[in-house]
Amino acid sequence: MQRRQLSDEVAAHLRQSIMAGELAPGTSVRAEAVGEALDVSATPVREALHALRAEGFLDLVPRKGFTVRALTATDIRDIFEAHALVAGELTARAARAITDEAAAELSATHEALMAAAAAGDTAELDRLNDEFHRRVYAAAGSERLRWALGNFVKYVPSAFYAQIDGWPEATAADHAAVHDAVIAHDAAAARQAMSAHIRNAGEKLAGYFEGRTHS
């Protein structure tokens, strides 16, 4: 269990470094160097590298080892399109199934999120964004779809959106539409609002990648 946790932590660190552009495409990623940098033994590092290869973040090149695979804006848009479909389905189910207690908790989270957005508190906004989505998806009652969604979330660098001008206002508006539809038990509107929100986020990330490529 401890080794699996270490392997996941190493994978998360490298994934974030790749998505943030700290490890450029083609960069060699050596298990020994990663282990030394993170003070982790070789076995969990190797497990993390193989996991990242399976996820499409790394290539295994003969006689060269693991290298960073290039991600394009098109890749990002494709990932978020799939993300939007699954998230939209979960949110539609949440609108149908949410209890009064869960709805009250979602509304409280939404109000706090709106306050953080108005205050420009990006750290709190990031935390509340995660909590808001967690509450919506939990209300849907599908563990398998939530597991599938987790595979897409890996592609978003932590605190990434805080770097984008106008994102606090945009995310507040998006969440308001999702919240209102779920609370109203309007499954069709909930699906549309969440799907649009995810696509909007994906477009922001794709634009970031395009700007980084051309800079």
C-alpha positions as CSV (number, residue, x, y, z in Angstrom):
1,M,0.0,0.0,0.0
2,Q,2.8,2.4,0.9
3,R,4.7,1.7,-2.3
4,R,1.5,2.2,-4.4
5,Q,1.0,5.6,-2.6
6,L,4.6,6.6,-3.4
7,S,4.2,5.5,-7.0
8,D,1.0,7.6,-7.3
9,E,2.7,10.6,-5.8
10,V,5.7,10.4,-8.1
11,A,3.4,10.0,-11.1
12,A,1.4,13.1,-10.0
13,H,4.5,15.1,-9.6
14,L,5.8,14.2,-13.1
15,R,2.4,14.6,-14.7
16,Q,2.1,18.1,-13.3
17,S,5.7,19.0,-14.4
18,I,4.9,17.9,-18.0
19,M,1.5,19.7,-18.1
20,A,3.1,22.9,-16.7
21,G,5.8,22.8,-19.4
22,E,8.6,22.2,-16.8
23,L,9.6,19.0,-18.7
24,A,9.6,19.7,-22.4
25,P,8.7,17.2,-25.1
26,G,11.6,14.8,-25.8
27,T,13.2,15.4,-22.4
28,S,14.7,12.2,-21.0
29,V,13.2,11.1,-17.6
30,R,15.6,8.9,-15.7
31,A,14.3,6.9,-12.8
32,E,17.5,7.4,-10.8
33,A,17.4,11.2,-11.2
34,V,13.7,11.4,-10.3
35,G,14.3,9.2,-7.3
36,E,17.1,11.4,-6.0
37,A,15.1,14.6,-6.6
38,L,12.1,13.3,-4.7
39,D,14.0,11.1,-2.2
40,V,12.1,8.0,-3.3
41,S,13.5,4.5,-4.0
42,A,13.8,3.2,-7.6
43,T,10.8,0.8,-7.6
44,P,8.0,3.2,-7.1
45,V,9.6,5.6,-9.6
46,R,9.8,2.9,-12.2
47,E,6.1,2.0,-11.5
48,A,5.2,5.7,-12.0
49,L,7.1,5.9,-15.2
50,H,5.3,2.9,-16.7
51,A,2.0,4.3,-15.5
52,L,2.7,7.6,-17.2
53,R,3.6,5.8,-20.4
54,A,0.3,4.0,-20.3
55,E,-1.5,7.4,-19.8
56,G,0.3,8.9,-22.9
57,F,2.6,11.3,-21.0
58,L,5.9,9.4,-21.7
59,D,7.4,7.3,-24.5
60,L,9.8,4.4,-24.0
61,V,12.5,4.8,-26.6
62,P,15.0,1.9,-27.3
63,R,18.5,2.7,-25.8
64,K,17.2,6.0,-24.6
65,G,14.7,5.2,-21.9
66,F,11.6,7.2,-21.0
67,T,11.1,10.6,-22.8
68,V,8.3,13.1,-22.5
69,R,5.7,12.7,-25.2
70,A,4.5,15.9,-26.9
71,L,0.9,17.0,-26.1
72,T,-0.8,19.3,-28.6
73,A,-3.8,21.6,-28.3
74,T,-5.8,19.1,-30.3
75,D,-4.9,16.4,-27.8
76,I,-6.2,18.6,-25.0
77,R,-9.4,19.4,-26.8
78,D,-10.1,15.8,-27.5
79,I,-9.4,14.9,-23.9
80,F,-11.8,17.5,-22.6
81,E,-14.5,16.6,-25.1
82,A,-14.5,13.1,-23.6
83,H,-14.4,14.7,-20.2
84,A,-17.4,16.9,-21.0
85,L,-19.5,13.9,-22.1
86,V,-18.9,11.9,-18.9
87,A,-19.2,15.0,-16.7
88,G,-22.4,15.9,-18.5
89,E,-23.9,12.5,-17.9
90,L,-23.0,12.5,-14.2
91,T,-24.5,15.9,-13.8
92,A,-27.7,14.9,-15.5
93,R,-28.0,12.0,-13.1
94,A,-27.3,14.2,-10.2
95,A,-30.1,16.5,-11.2
96,R,-32.5,13.6,-11.2
97,A,-31.2,12.0,-8.0
98,I,-29.9,14.7,-5.6
99,T,-31.5,14.8,-2.2
100,D,-32.6,17.9,-0.3
101,E,-29.7,17.5,2.1
102,A,-27.1,17.1,-0.7
103,A,-28.7,20.1,-2.6
104,A,-28.3,22.3,0.5
105,E,-24.7,21.3,0.8
106,L,-24.1,22.0,-2.9
107,S,-25.7,25.4,-2.5
108,A,-23.5,26.3,0.5
109,T,-20.4,25.3,-1.5
110,H,-21.7,27.3,-4.5
111,E,-22.2,30.4,-2.4
112,A,-18.7,30.1,-0.9
113,L,-17.3,29.6,-4.4
114,M,-19.0,32.8,-5.7
115,A,-17.7,34.7,-2.7
116,A,-14.1,33.5,-3.4
117,A,-14.5,34.5,-7.1
118,A,-15.7,37.9,-6.2
119,A,-12.8,38.4,-3.8
120,G,-10.3,37.1,-6.3
121,D,-9.1,34.4,-3.9
122,T,-7.8,32.0,-6.5
123,A,-6.5,29.4,-4.0
124,E,-9.9,29.2,-2.2
125,L,-11.6,29.2,-5.6
126,D,-9.5,26.3,-6.7
127,R,-10.4,24.3,-3.6
128,L,-14.1,25.1,-3.8
129,N,-14.2,24.2,-7.5
130,D,-13.0,20.7,-6.6
131,E,-15.5,20.5,-3.8
132,F,-18.4,21.7,-6.0
133,H,-17.6,19.1,-8.7
134,R,-17.1,16.3,-6.1
135,R,-20.6,17.1,-4.6
136,V,-22.3,17.1,-8.0
137,Y,-20.7,13.9,-9.1
138,A,-21.3,12.1,-5.8
139,A,-25.0,12.9,-6.1
140,A,-25.1,11.0,-9.4
141,G,-24.5,7.7,-7.6
142,S,-22.2,6.1,-10.2
143,E,-18.8,5.1,-8.9
144,R,-17.7,3.7,-12.3
145,L,-18.4,7.0,-14.2
146,R,-16.7,8.9,-11.4
147,W,-13.6,6.6,-11.8
148,A,-13.6,7.2,-15.5
149,L,-13.8,11.0,-14.9
150,G,-10.7,10.8,-12.7
151,N,-8.6,9.7,-15.7
152,F,-9.4,13.1,-17.5
153,V,-8.7,15.3,-14.4
154,K,-5.1,14.1,-14.4
155,Y,-4.5,16.3,-17.4
156,V,-5.2,19.6,-15.6
157,P,-2.1,21.2,-13.9
158,S,-2.8,22.1,-10.2
159,A,-3.7,25.8,-9.8
160,F,-3.5,26.2,-13.6
161,Y,-6.6,28.2,-14.0
162,A,-5.5,30.7,-11.4
163,Q,-3.0,31.9,-14.0
164,I,-5.7,32.8,-16.6
165,D,-7.0,36.3,-16.7
166,G,-10.8,36.4,-16.2
167,W,-11.1,32.8,-15.1
168,P,-12.6,33.5,-11.6
169,E,-15.5,35.4,-13.3
170,A,-15.9,32.7,-16.0
171,T,-15.9,29.8,-13.6
172,A,-18.4,31.5,-11.3
173,A,-20.8,32.0,-14.2
174,D,-20.4,28.4,-15.4
175,H,-20.9,27.0,-11.9
176,A,-24.0,29.2,-11.4
177,A,-25.6,27.6,-14.5
178,V,-24.7,24.1,-13.3
179,H,-25.9,24.7,-9.7
180,D,-29.3,26.2,-10.8
181,A,-30.0,23.3,-13.1
182,V,-29.1,20.6,-10.6
183,I,-31.1,22.3,-7.8
184,A,-34.1,22.6,-10.2
185,H,-33.8,18.8,-11.1
186,D,-33.5,19.8,-14.7
187,A,-31.4,17.0,-16.1
188,A,-31.2,18.3,-19.7
189,A,-30.1,21.8,-18.6
190,A,-27.6,20.3,-16.1
191,R,-26.0,18.1,-18.7
192,Q,-25.7,21.1,-21.1
193,A,-24.3,23.5,-18.4
194,M,-21.7,21.1,-17.1
195,S,-20.6,20.0,-20.6
196,A,-20.2,23.6,-21.6
197,H,-18.2,24.3,-18.5
198,I,-15.8,21.5,-19.1
199,R,-15.4,22.4,-22.8
200,N,-14.7,26.0,-21.7
201,A,-12.0,24.8,-19.3
202,G,-10.5,22.6,-22.1
203,E,-10.4,25.5,-24.5
204,K,-8.5,27.6,-21.9
205,L,-6.0,24.9,-21.4
206,A,-5.6,24.3,-25.2
207,G,-5.1,28.0,-25.7
208,Y,-2.4,27.9,-23.0
209,F,-0.6,25.1,-24.9
210,E,-0.9,26.9,-28.2
211,G,0.6,30.1,-26.7
212,R,3.4,28.1,-25.1
213,T,4.2,26.4,-28.4
214,H,4.4,29.7,-30.3
215,S,6.3,31.7,-27.6
